[in-house]
Amino acid sequence: MTALLAADGLSFGYDPRSLLLDGWSADFHAGEVVAVTGPSGRGKSTLLYLLGMMLKPVGGRVLVDGEAAQGLPDRDRAALRSSTFGFVFQDAALDASRTVLDNILETVLYRGDDRRAATGRAHELMDQFGVALRAGAKPGQVSGGQAQRIALCRALLGDPRILLADEPTGNLDPASSDVVVTALHEQARRGAAVIVVTHDPALVARCDRELML
């Protein structure tokens, strides 16, 4: 069975004399949640950026549905990301100048989804994750844990087939973490490949498998 997402011999280093990843390969299949673990500085977050085509490897390939993706023109890569991927960044990466709701809607509106339908779904997700804030709230008015859950709302809004999450439970209390991990598994059951970078042993224990860097 063709992997939904695959790394084929990926190599990368911010310093070309010292590679963080050297010929790294793995397959990620629809319906599974995979934990990527390892010591700090080993390249876990970098791997997510490579898999999501936000960084270009110095060697190897990223394949989506068996097709090489990282060599596509910038416009085509951006279209593939918006239609297929969801991202939860470690620092949430919310635009402080825009409202929480606009941050959540950003990706799906970029790809041309109907704003009214997307807004309704966004409010459902905000209720689900306990961040049903007033319409004009800005990211600077929320806690770190709320920002992380808002970022998850943004990632899930487009119903991504590939979900990449960097420390998605890092700023959360146990109850909130449980809600988030359940949502990750629900997305996998919908047919997504879910890859999470984490240092959280409780999250690792609930993943289908673990890859160590």
C-alpha atoms as a printed R data frame, in Angstrom:
    type eleno elety resid chain resno       x      y      z
1   ATOM     1    CA   MET     A     1   0.000  0.000  0.000
2   ATOM     2    CA   THR     A     2   1.365  3.402 -0.993
3   ATOM     3    CA   ALA     A     3   2.159  5.609  1.989
4   ATOM     4    CA   LEU     A     4   0.163  8.812  2.224
5   ATOM     5    CA   LEU     A     5   3.368 10.635  3.187
6   ATOM     6    CA   ALA     A     6   6.931  9.355  2.889
7   ATOM     7    CA   ALA     A     7  10.472 10.554  3.483
8   ATOM     8    CA   ASP     A     8  12.955  8.948  1.120
9   ATOM     9    CA   GLY     A     9  16.592  9.429  2.125
10  ATOM    10    CA   LEU     A    10  16.116 12.948  3.537
11  ATOM    11    CA   SER     A    11  19.273 14.848  4.380
12  ATOM    12    CA   PHE     A    12  19.403 18.362  5.817
13  ATOM    13    CA   GLY     A    13  21.635 20.629  7.872
14  ATOM    14    CA   TYR     A    14  21.587 24.340  8.605
15  ATOM    15    CA   ASP     A    15  25.370 24.041  8.438
16  ATOM    16    CA   PRO     A    16  26.279 21.981  5.346
17  ATOM    17    CA   ARG     A    17  29.274 20.593  7.253
18  ATOM    18    CA   SER     A    18  27.019 19.094  9.933
19  ATOM    19    CA   LEU     A    19  23.805 17.316  8.911
20  ATOM    20    CA   LEU     A    20  20.888 17.027 11.324
21  ATOM    21    CA   LEU     A    21  19.342 14.361  9.118
22  ATOM    22    CA   ASP     A    22  21.410 12.135  6.880
23  ATOM    23    CA   GLY     A    23  19.539  9.777  4.555
24  ATOM    24    CA   TRP     A    24  16.459  9.509  6.817
25  ATOM    25    CA   SER     A    25  13.503  7.510  5.518
26  ATOM    26    CA   ALA     A    26  10.056  6.617  6.865
27  ATOM    27    CA   ASP     A    27   6.522  5.943  5.642
28  ATOM    28    CA   PHE     A    28   3.375  7.396  7.185
29  ATOM    29    CA   HIS     A    29   0.031  5.798  6.418
30  ATOM    30    CA   ALA     A    30  -3.551  6.973  6.562
31  ATOM    31    CA   GLY     A    31  -5.260  6.137  9.830
32  ATOM    32    CA   GLU     A    32  -2.232  6.220 12.135
33  ATOM    33    CA   VAL     A    33  -0.805  8.602 14.718
34  ATOM    34    CA   VAL     A    34   3.002  8.486 14.800
35  ATOM    35    CA   ALA     A    35   5.144 10.031 17.537
36  ATOM    36    CA   VAL     A    36   8.575 11.412 16.582
37  ATOM    37    CA   THR     A    37  10.799 11.538 19.654
38  ATOM    38    CA   GLY     A    38  14.419 12.105 20.578
39  ATOM    39    CA   PRO     A    39  16.702 14.479 22.484
40  ATOM    40    CA   SER     A    40  16.455 18.242 22.009
41  ATOM    41    CA   GLY     A    41  18.494 19.474 19.063
42  ATOM    42    CA   ARG     A    42  18.244 16.215 17.125
43  ATOM    43    CA   GLY     A    43  16.144 17.756 14.339
44  ATOM    44    CA   LYS     A    44  12.583 16.751 15.198
45  ATOM    45    CA   SER     A    45  10.985 20.114 14.403
46  ATOM    46    CA   THR     A    46  13.185 20.439 11.327
47  ATOM    47    CA   LEU     A    47  11.853 17.093 10.134
48  ATOM    48    CA   LEU     A    48   8.283 18.405 10.327
49  ATOM    49    CA   TYR     A    49   9.261 21.444  8.255
50  ATOM    50    CA   LEU     A    50  10.839 19.148  5.680
51  ATOM    51    CA   LEU     A    51   7.821 16.836  5.569
52  ATOM    52    CA   GLY     A    52   5.577 19.865  5.172
53  ATOM    53    CA   MET     A    53   7.748 21.268  2.367
54  ATOM    54    CA   MET     A    54   8.552 24.458  4.253
55  ATOM    55    CA   LEU     A    55  12.238 23.553  4.058
56  ATOM    56    CA   LYS     A    56  14.003 21.956  1.102
57  ATOM    57    CA   PRO     A    57  16.235 18.955  1.825
58  ATOM    58    CA   VAL     A    58  19.808 18.915  0.585
59  ATOM    59    CA   GLY     A    59  19.211 15.307 -0.394
60  ATOM    60    CA   GLY     A    60  16.335 12.885 -0.696
61  ATOM    61    CA   ARG     A    61  12.648 13.353 -1.400
62  ATOM    62    CA   VAL     A    62   9.281 13.954  0.235
63  ATOM    63    CA   LEU     A    63   6.471 11.996 -1.414
64  ATOM    64    CA   VAL     A    64   2.730 12.610 -1.088
65  ATOM    65    CA   ASP     A    65   0.602  9.729 -2.370
66  ATOM    66    CA   GLY     A    66   3.742  8.308 -3.936
67  ATOM    67    CA   GLU     A    67   4.544 11.460 -5.921
68  ATOM    68    CA   ALA     A    68   7.645 13.567 -5.257
69  ATOM    69    CA   ALA     A    69   6.469 16.895 -3.886
70  ATOM    70    CA   GLN     A    70   9.391 19.033 -2.743
71  ATOM    71    CA   GLY     A    71  10.503 19.787 -6.310
72  ATOM    72    CA   LEU     A    72   7.191 21.360 -7.330
73  ATOM    73    CA   PRO     A    73   7.093 25.075 -8.213
74  ATOM    74    CA   ASP     A    74   6.427 27.319 -5.213
75  ATOM    75    CA   ARG     A    75   2.815 27.973 -6.224
76  ATOM    76    CA   ASP     A    76   2.057 24.260 -6.608
77  ATOM    77    CA   ARG     A    77   3.712 23.432 -3.274
78  ATOM    78    CA   ALA     A    78   1.643 26.114 -1.566
79  ATOM    79    CA   ALA     A    79  -1.540 24.755 -3.135
80  ATOM    80    CA   LEU     A    80  -0.660 21.218 -2.033
81  ATOM    81    CA   ARG     A    81   0.018 22.379  1.522
82  ATOM    82    CA   SER     A    82  -3.265 24.263  1.779
83  ATOM    83    CA   SER     A    83  -5.334 21.405  0.326
84  ATOM    84    CA   THR     A    84  -3.672 18.459  2.054
85  ATOM    85    CA   PHE     A    85  -1.709 19.515  5.160
86  ATOM    86    CA   GLY     A    86  -2.562 20.887  8.565
87  ATOM    87    CA   PHE     A    87   0.168 22.313 10.833
88  ATOM    88    CA   VAL     A    88   0.360 22.903 14.564
89  ATOM    89    CA   PHE     A    89   3.550 24.826 15.280
90  ATOM    90    CA   GLN     A    90   5.289 24.614 18.646
91  ATOM    91    CA   ASP     A    91   4.826 28.330 19.332
92  ATOM    92    CA   ALA     A    92   1.294 28.350 17.796
93  ATOM    93    CA   ALA     A    93   2.473 30.920 15.177
94  ATOM    94    CA   LEU     A    94  -0.612 33.118 15.438
95  ATOM    95    CA   ASP     A    95  -0.677 36.538 13.785
96  ATOM    96    CA   ALA     A    96  -0.899 39.008 16.685
97  ATOM    97    CA   SER     A    97  -2.453 41.700 14.471
98  ATOM    98    CA   ARG     A    98  -5.502 39.583 13.559
99  ATOM    99    CA   THR     A    99  -8.362 38.194 15.625
100 ATOM   100    CA   VAL     A   100  -8.346 34.629 16.869
101 ATOM   101    CA   LEU     A   101 -11.156 33.759 14.451
102 ATOM   102    CA   ASP     A   102  -9.315 35.243 11.472
103 ATOM   103    CA   ASN     A   103  -6.210 33.267 12.429
104 ATOM   104    CA   ILE     A   104  -8.240 30.060 12.397
105 ATOM   105    CA   LEU     A   105  -9.879 30.857  9.055
106 ATOM   106    CA   GLU     A   106  -6.694 31.936  7.277
107 ATOM   107    CA   THR     A   107  -5.725 28.691  5.533
108 ATOM   108    CA   VAL     A   108  -9.157 27.593  4.339
109 ATOM   109    CA   LEU     A   109  -9.970 31.038  2.970
110 ATOM   110    CA   TYR     A   110  -6.643 31.024  1.124
111 ATOM   111    CA   ARG     A   111  -7.704 27.873 -0.697
112 ATOM   112    CA   GLY     A   112 -11.098 29.339 -1.565
113 ATOM   113    CA   ASP     A   113 -13.514 27.731  0.919
114 ATOM   114    CA   ASP     A   114 -16.846 29.416  1.623
115 ATOM   115    CA   ARG     A   115 -16.374 31.879  4.486
116 ATOM   116    CA   ARG     A   116 -19.787 31.368  6.084
117 ATOM   117    CA   ALA     A   117 -19.455 27.581  6.228
118 ATOM   118    CA   ALA     A   118 -15.851 27.825  7.429
119 ATOM   119    CA   THR     A   119 -16.815 30.281 10.168
120 ATOM   120    CA   GLY     A   120 -19.531 27.945 11.446
121 ATOM   121    CA   ARG     A   121 -17.106 25.035 11.577
122 ATOM   122    CA   ALA     A   122 -14.468 27.245 13.241
123 ATOM   123    CA   HIS     A   123 -16.876 28.087 16.054
124 ATOM   124    CA   GLU     A   124 -17.639 24.377 16.519
125 ATOM   125    CA   LEU     A   125 -13.932 23.636 16.895
126 ATOM   126    CA   MET     A   126 -13.429 26.552 19.272
127 ATOM   127    CA   ASP     A   127 -16.241 25.196 21.462
128 ATOM   128    CA   GLN     A   128 -14.753 21.689 21.297
129 ATOM   129    CA   PHE     A   129 -11.341 22.891 22.463
130 ATOM   130    CA   GLY     A   130 -12.548 25.367 25.046
131 ATOM   131    CA   VAL     A   131 -11.466 28.550 23.266
132 ATOM   132    CA   ALA     A   132 -14.860 30.040 22.416
133 ATOM   133    CA   LEU     A   133 -13.597 33.603 22.882
134 ATOM   134    CA   ARG     A   134 -15.239 36.859 21.984
135 ATOM   135    CA   ALA     A   135 -15.101 37.597 18.281
136 ATOM   136    CA   GLY     A   136 -12.557 40.409 18.528
137 ATOM   137    CA   ALA     A   137 -10.058 38.685 20.828
138 ATOM   138    CA   LYS     A   138  -6.425 38.872 19.701
139 ATOM   139    CA   PRO     A   139  -3.709 36.248 20.284
140 ATOM   140    CA   GLY     A   140  -1.996 38.544 22.789
141 ATOM   141    CA   GLN     A   141  -5.072 38.264 25.033
142 ATOM   142    CA   VAL     A   142  -4.944 34.471 25.422
143 ATOM   143    CA   SER     A   143  -2.751 32.100 27.398
144 ATOM   144    CA   GLY     A   144  -0.103 29.847 25.883
145 ATOM   145    CA   GLY     A   145  -2.353 26.825 26.293
146 ATOM   146    CA   GLN     A   146  -5.261 28.611 24.624
147 ATOM   147    CA   ALA     A   147  -3.001 29.691 21.759
148 ATOM   148    CA   GLN     A   148  -1.952 26.069 21.215
149 ATOM   149    CA   ARG     A   149  -5.576 24.930 21.081
150 ATOM   150    CA   ILE     A   150  -6.417 27.782 18.695
151 ATOM   151    CA   ALA     A   151  -3.588 26.599 16.449
152 ATOM   152    CA   LEU     A   152  -5.096 23.105 16.499
153 ATOM   153    CA   CYS     A   153  -8.483 24.562 15.477
154 ATOM   154    CA   ARG     A   154  -6.762 26.226 12.516
155 ATOM   155    CA   ALA     A   155  -5.021 22.981 11.546
156 ATOM   156    CA   LEU     A   156  -8.179 20.870 11.731
157 ATOM   157    CA   LEU     A   157 -10.527 23.331 10.049
158 ATOM   158    CA   GLY     A   158  -9.497 22.226  6.563
159 ATOM   159    CA   ASP     A   159  -9.940 18.508  7.438
160 ATOM   160    CA   PRO     A   160  -6.310 17.756  6.444
161 ATOM   161    CA   ARG     A   161  -5.232 14.378  5.098
162 ATOM   162    CA   ILE     A   162  -1.801 14.962  6.657
163 ATOM   163    CA   LEU     A   163  -1.542 16.601 10.087
164 ATOM   164    CA   LEU     A   164   1.863 17.678 11.427
165 ATOM   165    CA   ALA     A   165   1.968 18.787 15.060
166 ATOM   166    CA   ASP     A   166   4.979 20.045 17.014
167 ATOM   167    CA   GLU     A   167   4.562 19.511 20.776
168 ATOM   168    CA   PRO     A   168   0.747 19.830 20.575
169 ATOM   169    CA   THR     A   169   0.325 19.127 24.318
170 ATOM   170    CA   GLY     A   170   3.375 21.063 25.490
171 ATOM   171    CA   ASN     A   171   1.484 23.941 27.150
172 ATOM   172    CA   LEU     A   172  -1.606 22.038 28.247
173 ATOM   173    CA   ASP     A   173  -2.936 20.642 31.496
174 ATOM   174    CA   PRO     A   174  -3.850 16.924 31.569
175 ATOM   175    CA   ALA     A   175  -7.544 17.467 30.836
176 ATOM   176    CA   SER     A   176  -6.833 19.725 27.843
177 ATOM   177    CA   SER     A   177  -4.137 17.318 26.636
178 ATOM   178    CA   ASP     A   178  -6.646 14.493 26.629
179 ATOM   179    CA   VAL     A   179  -9.038 16.513 24.456
180 ATOM   180    CA   VAL     A   180  -6.231 17.281 21.999
181 ATOM   181    CA   VAL     A   181  -4.937 13.698 21.777
182 ATOM   182    CA   THR     A   182  -8.475 12.441 21.235
183 ATOM   183    CA   ALA     A   183  -8.863 14.931 18.381
184 ATOM   184    CA   LEU     A   184  -5.617 13.721 16.787
185 ATOM   185    CA   HIS     A   185  -6.908 10.155 16.813
186 ATOM   186    CA   GLU     A   186 -10.286 11.248 15.455
187 ATOM   187    CA   GLN     A   187  -8.511 12.896 12.523
188 ATOM   188    CA   ALA     A   188  -6.561  9.683 11.903
189 ATOM   189    CA   ARG     A   189  -9.801  7.701 11.930
190 ATOM   190    CA   ARG     A   190 -11.065 10.075  9.243
191 ATOM   191    CA   GLY     A   191  -8.225  8.816  7.049
192 ATOM   192    CA   ALA     A   192  -5.400 11.213  7.901
193 ATOM   193    CA   ALA     A   193  -1.768 10.483  8.602
194 ATOM   194    CA   VAL     A   194  -0.916 12.278 11.866
195 ATOM   195    CA   ILE     A   195   2.710 12.928 12.840
196 ATOM   196    CA   VAL     A   196   3.489 14.516 16.205
197 ATOM   197    CA   VAL     A   197   6.811 15.668 17.617
198 ATOM   198    CA   THR     A   198   6.670 15.281 21.371
199 ATOM   199    CA   HIS     A   199   8.586 14.855 24.622
200 ATOM   200    CA   ASP     A   200   5.343 13.885 26.417
201 ATOM   201    CA   PRO     A   201   5.471 10.195 27.427
202 ATOM   202    CA   ALA     A   202   1.700 10.141 27.936
203 ATOM   203    CA   LEU     A   203   1.166 11.252 24.336
204 ATOM   204    CA   VAL     A   204   3.750  8.768 23.027
205 ATOM   205    CA   ALA     A   205   1.941  5.969 24.850
206 ATOM   206    CA   ARG     A   206  -1.283  6.812 23.019
207 ATOM   207    CA   CYS     A   207   0.304  6.897 19.552
208 ATOM   208    CA   ASP     A   208   0.219  3.923 17.196
209 ATOM   209    CA   ARG     A   209   4.011  3.844 16.871
210 ATOM   210    CA   GLU     A   210   7.142  5.799 17.757
211 ATOM   211    CA   LEU     A   211  10.057  6.925 15.588
212 ATOM   212    CA   MET     A   212  13.175  8.058 17.459
213 ATOM   213    CA   LEU     A   213  15.683 10.513 15.993
